[in-house]
Amino acid sequence: MEVKLPEFDSVFSIDCVIFGFEAGELKILLIERNEEPFKDWLALPGYIVEQNESIDTAAERILYELTGLRDLHMEQFHTFGEVNRHPQGRVITVAYYALIRINGQKELRPVTQYAKKAFWHPVSELPKLAFDHSEIFKTGFNKIRRRLSYQPIAFELLPEKFTLTQLQMLYEAILSKKLDKRNFRKKMLSYGFLKELDEKQKGVSYRAAKLYKFDKRKYTKIFQSELTVEV
């Protein structure tokens, strides 16, 4: 006997939590909304999934339309389905996250009227966001904190060539705590997947530091334990 499925009036949406690192600060990609509800509020890039598209296709389209960014590798990390999370009705949102290098990215420019602008905002100074986007951000932030302990995700945010100071600043920004300089460097170098270059920083007013690169092949070959950083 065929069971008739109930009819629902639910709508699906996508919200994107995109992290970047610049000038020693961990940043999050935000938009300024240009429509009600929450017009003029800051929010994560997000909008409604169309009836004729998949969730993944919608995520790519929405991020491009609201920020101008495309071809990013995004992953689903949570679904938010509180009944009253949207003031206009039942909207279930699927959240995606990505880690990108801000340097080298093209200018942020929405191609839709739904957003006034898109910009990078320091995570440490994040204001209250539209809808439940503050909760979505926190869930995404906790996701990358957990991943930091067992995957080399920090190197997705850093420039290709970086200093140990930049690496430590990124870890401190994600973990929200200070780390002992000597112990941190000893720990990172002991893993064996940082390649010291015969280069130093350029164009700095202070003593130029050595540059390093992440050796992904070496990491894949030798790494077995967790990336635990002791304070």
N, C-alpha and C positions, 0 to 999 in steps of 0.2 A: 504494500500500500504506500503510495506516494504521500509524503508529508509536505504540506504547504507551509513554506517558510513565512514568518511574520514580516510585515512591512515596517521598515524603520525610516525615520526622518533625520537620520544622522548625516553629517557632512564630514569629509576628511580634509585635513590640511597638513602642510609640511612646515616645520620650523628648523632652521639651520644654525648650528652652533659652530662657528668657524674661528679657530684660534690662530694667532700669529704672534711673532716676537720681533720687537723693533726697539732700538735705542735702550736696551736693557730692561724693557718692560714686556710682560705678557699682555696681549691685547685680544679683544673680541670684536667681531664684525657686527655692527649695528646699522639700522636704518632709522630715519625719521619718517613716521607714518604720515600719509597725506589723505587719509579717509577715516571716517567714523566706522566703528568705535575707536576710541583712543587716538583721534587725530592729533598730530603734533607730538605725540609721545615717541620715545625711543623704544625700539623693539628689535628682536632677532629677525633676520630675513625670513619671512614666512607668508604663505597664502594658501588658497583653497585648491585642492586637487580637482581637475576637470573629470567629467564622467568617462571620457574616452581615453584616459591615459593611465599608465601604471604609476605606482608610488615612486619608484626610482626615477622614471622619466619626469614626473612632476617635480621632484626635488631638484633636478638639473635645470629645468625650465624656470622654476621660481627663483632659485639663486641667481641665475643669469638676469632675469627681468628686474630684480630688485637691487642688484649690485653691479652687474656687468661682468661678473666672473663666470667662467665656464671651464669645463674639462677638469674639475677637481675630483679627487677620489674621496667620496663621502661614504660614511657607514652609518646605518641605523643603530641607535643605542637605546631608545626607550619610546614607549607610546604613552601619551597622556590623555586620559579619558574621563576626567571628572565631569559630572553632568552639567555643572554650572560654570565651566571654565571660560565660556564665551557668552557675552550678554545677549546675543541674537539667536541663540539656540544651541542644539547639541552639535559640537564640533570636536571630533577626535583627531588629535595631531600626532603625526609620526615625526620624531626628532632625529636629525642626522648631525654628525659632527665631522670636522676635518681639521687637519693641522697643515699649515702652509707657510712658506717663506714669503714674508711681505715684500722684501727687496726683490725687484724684478717683476712683480705683479703689475698689471696695467692699471690705469686710473679707474677708481670706483665710479661708476656712472649708471644709475638706474635707467632702464629703457621702458619703464612703465610709469603711469601717473600715480600708482599706489604708494610710491615712496618719493619723498622730497629729495633725499640724499642718502648715501651710504658712506660709512667711515669706520676707521679703527678706533676703539676706545679702550683705555687701560682697564684691565680687569680689577685692579686695586681700587679704582674710583667709580665702580659701576653704580649708576643710580637705579631707582625702582623702574622696572620695565613694564610695558603694556601686557595685558592679559596675565597669564601665569608664566611669562617668559623668564622672570627671575628664578623661578623654581626649575625651569627647563635648563637655564644656564648652569645652576648649581649642580644639577644631575650630570650634565656634560662635563663640568669641571672635575667632579669627583671621578668620573670615568677616566679622564686622562691622568689623574693622580694615581689611580690604581694601575693603569697601564705602564706608568713610568717605572714601576718596581720590577716589571718583567719583560719590557720591550724597549728598544732604543728609540723611543718616539721623539726625544729631545732633538735628535739630529734632523727631523723633518721640519723643525722650526728655525734652526740655526742656518746661517749662510754656509755654503759649501766649505769655506775655510773660516775657522773660528779660533778664538783664544780660550784658554781654560777658564779665564775670568768670565767670559760670555757664557760658557757652559754652566758654570756655577750659578751665575745670576738667573739663568733660565730655570734650573732646578729649584732655586730658592723661591722664584715667582710661582712655580706650580705647586710646590709643597707649602708655601706661605710660612716659611721659617728660615732663619739664618743657619748656614752650615759652616763648620770649621774648615778654613781654607786648606790647611795642610792635610787634614784627613781626607777631604773631598778629592784633592788632586792625586793623592796616593792611591785612593780607591779606584778612581777612573783610569789612571795609567796602568794599574795592575791588571785590568781586564784584558789588555792587549789589542783592543780594536781601535785605538786612537793612533793615527799615523802622524808623527812629528814631521813637519815640512821644513825645508831649508829656506823659510820665508818668515818675515816679521810684519807686523802691522805697518801700514803706511798712512801718512797724513794725520798723525796724532801729535799732540803737544807734549805728551808725557813719554816715558820710556816705552818704546815699542815692544810688545810681547810676541812670543813665538806663536805661529799659527799651526793648527792641527786640522786633519780631515778624519771623517769617520770611515773606517774600512769595513764596508758591509760584508764583503766576501770573507774576511777574517772573522768577523762577528758570527756569521752563519756557521763557519767551520768549527770554532772553538767554544762558543758560548753555551753553557749549560745551566749555570746558576742564575739566580735572580739579581737584578741590578739594584741591590740594596745600598743606599747611601747612609752611612752612619754620621750622626751629628758630631 
